[in-house]
Every structure is written in C-alpha cells, then in structure tokens.
Amino acid sequence: MTVEKITKDLMGLTISELTQVQSMIQDIKVMKAKSGINVGDKVYIVQKTKKRLGTVTKINKTKAIVEMVVNPISGGTALYTVPFSMLQPTKEAA
C-alpha cells in the first residue's frame, strides 16, 4: 500500500472516521515506541521544531523518564517525563 493510496482513501472519510484513524495511529506509534525502547537506551525527544538527545532511566505505563543535559557547559542534567509518542530511538544503544 502506497502513501498516495492511503491519502486518497483518507480523503473519502468523514471527520469522525478520521478522528478514529488518528487515535489508532497514535496508539500504534506508542506501541512501536514502547516495544523498541529499554532503560539505558539513547533516544531523541522529538518536538515540533527540535530534537534533543536523552537517556531513558525508567519506563512507566504510558511515559518514560528521560535524562537530558540541560547545561552543556557544566554537564548538568535533569529528568523529564516524556510520552512514548515523542520518543524516537537512536541508531546506537547504550
């Protein structure tokens, strides 16, 4: 199935059907992210305009605790609770 065919099929759906598809896509993204991430893995935290590197320290049911460098000069770090949908594994593992 190509992206063009998917796009064409989506154009024929109603708003409520699109909302269901959007919810399903979000669930799939979380499931895939969760299955590919373990404690100690290096991950990217993906936001709309930036992508920051961090290390997973704990995995909860719907979110992960990620340690990120907040001050590159002193090396200071902070822990952030991040939804799985915002996490992207790096090519390298810790």
Short mmCIF file of the C-alpha atoms (twelve columns), coordinates in Angstrom:
data_MODEL
# 
_entry.id   MODEL 
# 
loop_
_atom_site.group_PDB 
_atom_site.id 
_atom_site.type_symbol 
_atom_site.label_atom_id 
_atom_site.label_alt_id 
_atom_site.label_comp_id 
_atom_site.label_asym_id 
_atom_site.label_seq_id 
_atom_site.Cartn_x 
_atom_site.Cartn_y 
_atom_site.Cartn_z 
_atom_site.pdbx_PDB_model_num 
ATOM 1  C CA . MET A 1  0.000   0.000  0.000  1 
ATOM 2  C CA . THR A 2  1.484   3.330  -1.031 1 
ATOM 3  C CA . VAL A 3  1.219   6.677  0.703  1 
ATOM 4  C CA . GLU A 4  -0.658  8.053  -2.305 1 
ATOM 5  C CA . LYS A 5  -3.326  5.323  -1.988 1 
ATOM 6  C CA . ILE A 6  -3.625  5.884  1.764  1 
ATOM 7  C CA . THR A 7  -4.008  9.623  1.210  1 
ATOM 8  C CA . LYS A 8  -6.693  9.039  -1.409 1 
ATOM 9  C CA . ASP A 9  -8.582  6.666  0.924  1 
ATOM 10 C CA . LEU A 10 -8.332  9.135  3.829  1 
ATOM 11 C CA . MET A 11 -9.839  11.917 1.717  1 
ATOM 12 C CA . GLY A 12 -13.020 9.832  1.420  1 
ATOM 13 C CA . LEU A 13 -13.530 9.502  5.192  1 
ATOM 14 C CA . THR A 14 -15.801 11.599 7.391  1 
ATOM 15 C CA . ILE A 15 -14.480 13.739 10.257 1 
ATOM 16 C CA . SER A 16 -15.482 11.151 12.875 1 
ATOM 17 C CA . GLU A 17 -13.800 8.364  10.899 1 
ATOM 18 C CA . LEU A 18 -10.648 10.483 10.575 1 
ATOM 19 C CA . THR A 19 -10.681 11.032 14.340 1 
ATOM 20 C CA . GLN A 20 -10.843 7.261  14.886 1 
ATOM 21 C CA . VAL A 21 -7.962  6.728  12.446 1 
ATOM 22 C CA . GLN A 22 -5.929  9.439  14.186 1 
ATOM 23 C CA . SER A 23 -6.479  7.783  17.578 1 
ATOM 24 C CA . MET A 24 -5.495  4.399  16.179 1 
ATOM 25 C CA . ILE A 25 -2.330  5.850  14.624 1 
ATOM 26 C CA . GLN A 26 -1.381  7.441  17.958 1 
ATOM 27 C CA . ASP A 27 -1.855  4.077  19.721 1 
ATOM 28 C CA . ILE A 28 0.299   2.314  17.121 1 
ATOM 29 C CA . LYS A 29 3.036   4.943  17.491 1 
ATOM 30 C CA . VAL A 30 3.087   4.476  21.265 1 
ATOM 31 C CA . MET A 31 3.120   0.675  20.951 1 
ATOM 32 C CA . LYS A 32 6.005   0.725  18.472 1 
ATOM 33 C CA . ALA A 33 7.979   3.254  20.509 1 
ATOM 34 C CA . LYS A 34 7.450   1.327  23.742 1 
ATOM 35 C CA . SER A 35 8.500   -2.002 22.241 1 
ATOM 36 C CA . GLY A 36 11.715  -0.532 20.842 1 
ATOM 37 C CA . ILE A 37 12.898  1.327  23.953 1 
ATOM 38 C CA . ASN A 38 14.600  -0.055 27.056 1 
ATOM 39 C CA . VAL A 39 16.130  1.502  30.171 1 
ATOM 40 C CA . GLY A 40 19.573  2.875  29.314 1 
ATOM 41 C CA . ASP A 41 18.794  3.451  25.625 1 
ATOM 42 C CA . LYS A 42 19.713  6.720  23.969 1 
ATOM 43 C CA . VAL A 43 16.623  8.348  22.477 1 
ATOM 44 C CA . TYR A 44 15.611  11.538 20.735 1 
ATOM 45 C CA . ILE A 45 12.815  13.596 22.238 1 
ATOM 46 C CA . VAL A 46 11.034  14.899 19.137 1 
ATOM 47 C CA . GLN A 47 9.115   18.156 19.325 1 
ATOM 48 C CA . LYS A 48 7.645   20.241 16.517 1 
ATOM 49 C CA . THR A 49 10.761  22.359 15.980 1 
ATOM 50 C CA . LYS A 50 13.581  20.465 17.684 1 
ATOM 51 C CA . LYS A 51 15.024  17.080 18.525 1 
ATOM 52 C CA . ARG A 52 17.033  16.560 21.749 1 
ATOM 53 C CA . LEU A 53 19.111  13.588 22.840 1 
ATOM 54 C CA . GLY A 54 18.479  11.864 26.159 1 
ATOM 55 C CA . THR A 55 18.844  8.571  28.035 1 
ATOM 56 C CA . VAL A 56 15.888  6.510  29.275 1 
ATOM 57 C CA . THR A 57 16.141  5.950  33.038 1 
ATOM 58 C CA . LYS A 58 12.708  4.402  33.716 1 
ATOM 59 C CA . ILE A 59 9.768   3.106  31.702 1 
ATOM 60 C CA . ASN A 60 6.249   3.672  33.016 1 
ATOM 61 C CA . LYS A 61 2.923   2.565  31.533 1 
ATOM 62 C CA . THR A 62 2.408   5.497  29.157 1 
ATOM 63 C CA . LYS A 63 5.539   7.625  29.587 1 
ATOM 64 C CA . ALA A 64 9.271   7.238  30.101 1 
ATOM 65 C CA . ILE A 65 11.605  9.132  32.414 1 
ATOM 66 C CA . VAL A 66 14.401  10.562 30.262 1 
ATOM 67 C CA . GLU A 67 17.597  12.210 31.496 1 
ATOM 68 C CA . MET A 68 18.721  15.130 29.335 1 
ATOM 69 C CA . VAL A 69 21.655  17.522 29.541 1 
ATOM 70 C CA . VAL A 70 20.277  20.964 30.378 1 
ATOM 71 C CA . ASN A 71 23.571  22.814 30.721 1 
ATOM 72 C CA . PRO A 72 26.234  21.665 28.240 1 
ATOM 73 C CA . ILE A 73 28.920  23.782 29.911 1 
ATOM 74 C CA . SER A 74 28.624  22.276 33.397 1 
ATOM 75 C CA . GLY A 75 27.168  18.967 32.229 1 
ATOM 76 C CA . GLY A 76 24.092  19.430 34.412 1 
ATOM 77 C CA . THR A 77 21.240  17.042 33.700 1 
ATOM 78 C CA . ALA A 78 17.532  16.909 34.500 1 
ATOM 79 C CA . LEU A 79 14.874  14.197 34.403 1 
ATOM 80 C CA . TYR A 80 11.813  14.676 32.212 1 
ATOM 81 C CA . THR A 81 8.640   12.605 31.895 1 
ATOM 82 C CA . VAL A 82 8.079   12.129 28.175 1 
ATOM 83 C CA . PRO A 83 5.201   10.370 26.348 1 
ATOM 84 C CA . PHE A 84 6.294   7.435  24.179 1 
ATOM 85 C CA . SER A 85 4.818   9.152  21.130 1 
ATOM 86 C CA . MET A 86 7.539   11.819 21.434 1 
ATOM 87 C CA . LEU A 87 10.430  9.318  21.712 1 
ATOM 88 C CA . GLN A 88 12.489  8.082  18.821 1 
ATOM 89 C CA . PRO A 89 15.278  5.506  19.350 1 
ATOM 90 C CA . THR A 90 18.736  6.421  18.110 1 
ATOM 91 C CA . LYS A 91 20.721  4.053  15.919 1 
ATOM 92 C CA . GLU A 92 23.107  3.283  18.780 1 
ATOM 93 C CA . ALA A 93 22.134  1.557  22.031 1 
ATOM 94 C CA . ALA A 94 23.660  2.429  25.410 1 
# 
